[in-house]
């Protein structure tokens, strides 16, 4: 006889959401969220939802790859118990050659959402229940200095104080410095997280540091300027600039986080559930705490569903000093009900009773 928490059904479909404006990072521009929605239902009828948000300019993952990996999992997941979510997520990665981090994230999210809805607890409580609130930044994407200033003013008008500025795009350091000067003039009291998405080389990094110091700007974080394998360069960037460095693309596994700490390459790790799923992300939290690394929660171009899952994860674990959970604000439509509450830059998951509390609109 099947347990009430056995998986009875499994459905994955494209989730395409237009953006209000293109989302530009060092590696390219995304004009829409081309994601995947996964629905899992249990033997007792409980339904859970997950989202894969591949971002080709970030790590080359695609919607087609995530969808293929999830559909391949349909053959062997039916009849398995949702309480084995960790083992099932690892099995998805082993079984499917096309498995991607975002696919594993969607799978583990949907299974956990169904399980915690069945048990009547929120994902926040499942991950420890340490807190219910986070403070998010909002991103100024790549573009012109004029657009950067306008974006900075618009973000401040939302009562969001911390600006995350993409650097390393077309035009090199000169264009980035012009953008940063414009942003600093438009929002002089805003702390800045400068995110290079691994698109800045060492020479450009030195030029940027000199120029930023000449502007009188003191960044909150330098997030992954250098290529992900250049750990020594990241260490030197911190030593030479005097500013904190955050590792993003360089940290996909717990072992990556351990290497970051051993080399002294970064002081903060950006944990994104889309890199390798919720189980691996939890392992990274454990290593980061043991090694004295600060914690940041981030994401790709994600809807309210995936961003709420990340908020529950970070608030539940506790200790996340930085949050970058802004991409629902870039989407032209919101196809979901529920999810986190946002007021200014304050995210609250206190009102979520079970699972991640987000459901597709019919």
N, C-alpha and C positions, 0 to 999 in steps of 0.2 A: 504493500500500500504506500502511495506517495505521501511525503510529508507536505503540510500546508505551504511550506516555503520552497518546495521544488519548483523549478522553472517549467512553465507549461507552454509559453509562447515567446516569440522573439521576432521583432520587425524593425528594419532599418530603412530609412528613406532620406533623400536629400533635403536639406534645410537651407534654402537660399533667401538671404535677407539683404536688401539693398542698403548701402551706407548713405548718410547725408552728404558726406564729402569723402573723397578717396583717402585711405589710410596709408601714409607713406612712411617706410622705414629705410634703413641704409640699403637693404637688399632689393627693394622694389616697392611697388604700390599695389594695394588691394582695393578694388572698387566695390566689392560686395562680400558679405560673409557667406562663403560657399561651404557650409557645414553639413553635418549628418545628424539626424534625430533618431535615437534608438528607443524603442519601447519594449519592455520586458514585463511579462505578467506571470504571476505565481499560481500555484495549484488552487489557492483559496480565492483567486480573482484579484488580488492586490496588484496594482500596476506601478511600475517605476520607469523613469525617463532619464536618458543620458544624452549628452551632446559631444560629438567630435568636432573640433574646430581646427582643421589643418590650415597652415598659413605658409604657402609656397615661398614667399620671400624670406621667411624666418628659418625654416629648416628643410624645405623642399617637399614637405608632405602635401598631398592633394586630397580633394574630396573623393575622387574616384578610388584612390588607394585605401582611404579609411572605410568607404562603403564596401569595397571588396573584402576587406579583412573582417568586417562585422558580419556580412552575409555568409562568409565561409564558416563562421562560428555557429550559425544556426543549426548545423547538422548534428553537433555533439553536445550542445548546452541543454536541450530539452531533457527534463528528468533529473538534472543535477540540482543540488540544494544551494540556494542563494547564500546560506551561511558559509559556504566555501568560497566566498567572493575573491579572496586573495589567490587561492589556488587556481580558480577559474580564469582570472586575469592573466596569470603567468602562463596558463595553458593556451590561451588565445594567442599570446605572443609566440609560443613555441610552434603551434600548429600551422599558423598562416604565414607564408613567406612575405606576404604583403602587409602584415600587421604593422601598424604605426602607433606611436605614442598616443595620438589623439583618439585612435580607435579603442585602444585599451582603456583610456580615460572614460570614453562614452560607455563602454561595457561595464566597467567597475562602478561608474556612477549610477547607471540604470539598475543594476543588481542591488547595490546598496540602498538606493532610493526605495525600491520595492521592499527590501528586507526591513528597513527602519520604519516605513509606513506600516508594514505588517505588525511590527513590534510597538508602534505608537510612540516612537521617539524621533527627535530631530537629528539630522546629520551633525549638527553642532554638538549635541549631547553625546552622540556616538563617538566623536573624535575627542571627547574629554570634557566638554562643557566649561572650558576655562573662562570664556567671556562671550559677549554677544555683539560687540561693536568694533568697528575698524574705521580708520581715517584713510580715505583714498586720495590719490593724486588725479590729475587729468592730463592727457597727452597733447602736446603741440607737435604735429607730425611734420615731416620734411616739406619744404616749400620755400616761398620767398620771405624776406624780412618783413614786408608789409603784412603778409598773411599771418606770420608768426605773432606780430604785435596784436593784430585783430583777434587772433585765437586766444592769446593771453588775457586780453581784456574781457572776452566773452566767458572764459573760464572763471575769472575772478568775479564776474557778475553772477555766476552760479554759487558763489560763496565756497568755492574750492580754492584752497590756498597753495598747495604744492603743485608745481608744474613739472611734468616729465617731458623733456625736450629731446626729440630725435635728432641725432647728429650722425655725420658720416655719409650723408646722401650726396647727390650730384652737386658739383661746385666746390667740393673740398673744404678745408678749414676756413678759407676766406668767407665763403658763403655762410658757414655755420656761425662764425664770429659776428657777422652782420646781423644774423637772425637773433643771436643771443643778446647783442647790444639793443636791438629793438624790443625784445622781450623784457630785458632789465629796465628799460625806460618805461614800458607800459605797465609793468608789475614789479616795482623795485623791492617790495618786501616779500615776494614769493620765493620760498626755497626751491631750488632747481635740482632735479635728477636728470642727468645728461646721459642718454641711452644711445650707444653706437651700434647695437645689434651686430657686433663682431665685424663691423665694416670700416674700422679705422686702423691704419698701420702705425708703426712706432713713430715714424717721422711726422705724420699728421698729428698724432697724439701730442708730441712735444710742442708743435706749433699751436695746437688748440690750448694747451695748458698755459703757454706764454700769453696768448691773446686773452684768455679768460681772466688771468691775473691782472692784465693791463686794464680790463674793464672794471676791476674791483668786485668781481663776482666770486662768491664762496659756495661752490656746489655742495649740495647735501650728499650726493653720490655720483660717481662715475660708473655707469652700468655697462659692463661688457663692451668697452671700446674695441679691444684688440681681438684678433682671431681666437677661437675657443681653445686651440692647442697652445697658445703662447702664454703659458702660466708665468714664466719668468718675466716676460714683458709686463704682465699685469702687476706682478710684485713690484717691479721697478717704477711703474706708473704711480703706484701708491706712495712709494718712498720719495720719488722726485717731486710729486705735486703736493704731498701732505694731505690729500683728500681720500676719503674712503672709496674703495672700489667694490662694486657688486658683481658677482659672477652669475651669468644667466645661461647662455649657450654652452658654457664650459661645464655646467652641472646638470647631468641627466640622471645619474645614478648616485647612490649613497657613496660608492667608492670614489666617484668624481669629487664629491664634497670633501671626502677625507684627503684627497690629493691637494685640493685647493688649500686646505688648512696646513698641510705639511709644508707646502712651498711658500705659504704666506702670500698667495696670489690675490686674495680678496678678504674683506672683512665681513661681507654680507653675501648670502646666496639668495637668488630669486627662484623660488619654487613655483613652477607652473604645472598644474595637474595634467595639461596636454602633452607634456614631454614624455611621460611614461606611465601615467595613471596614478591612482590614489594610494595604492600600497607602496609603490616606490617612493612617492612624495613623502609618505609618513616615515619611511626609513631615512630619507634625507634629513627630515626634521630631527630625528634622533642623533644622527652624526653631527649635524650642525650644533646642536646643544652641547654635545660632548666635547666638541672642538672649540667652543666659544665663538662660533660664527653667528652674526645677526641674521634675522629671517625677514624675507620679503615675499609677499604673495602677488603673483602676476597672472597674465594669461595672454592668449592670442586674440583674434577678433571674434569675440564670443558674445552670445546672447545672454539674456537674464538668467537662463537655466544654468549654464556652465559657470557664469560669474557668481551666482548664488551658491553653487556647490563649493567654489573656492573660498567664498566668504565664510561658509559654515566650517570648512576645513581649518582655515586660519584662526577664526575666533574660537573654535573648539579646542584646538591644540594650545592656543595662547602663545604669547611671546613674539608675535610678528610686529616688528617696529615700522614696517613699510608695507603699503598696500597700493597696488595698481590695478584696480578693478573697474575701469571706466568705460570699457568698450560698448556696453549697452547704450551709452549716451551718443555714440556715433551711428547707431542703427536708425534707419528711416521708419521702421515699424517694430513693434514688440508683439510677437505671436504667442506670448505666454501670459498666464495669470499667476498671481502669487509672487514668490521670490522675496529678495531682501528689500527693505525700506531704505530709501536714500533721501537725506535732507542735507543740502549743502554738500559737504565732503564726508558726512557721517553715514556709514553703512550700519544698519541694524538687522540682525537675524533673530531678534528676540521673539518676533511674532510667528515664527515657523514652528508648528506643532509636531510635524512628522516628516521624515525625509528631508528633501531640500525645499519642499513646499511649492514647487513650480510645476504647472501643468499647461499643456498646449491648449490654446483656445480652439473650440470646435468650429 
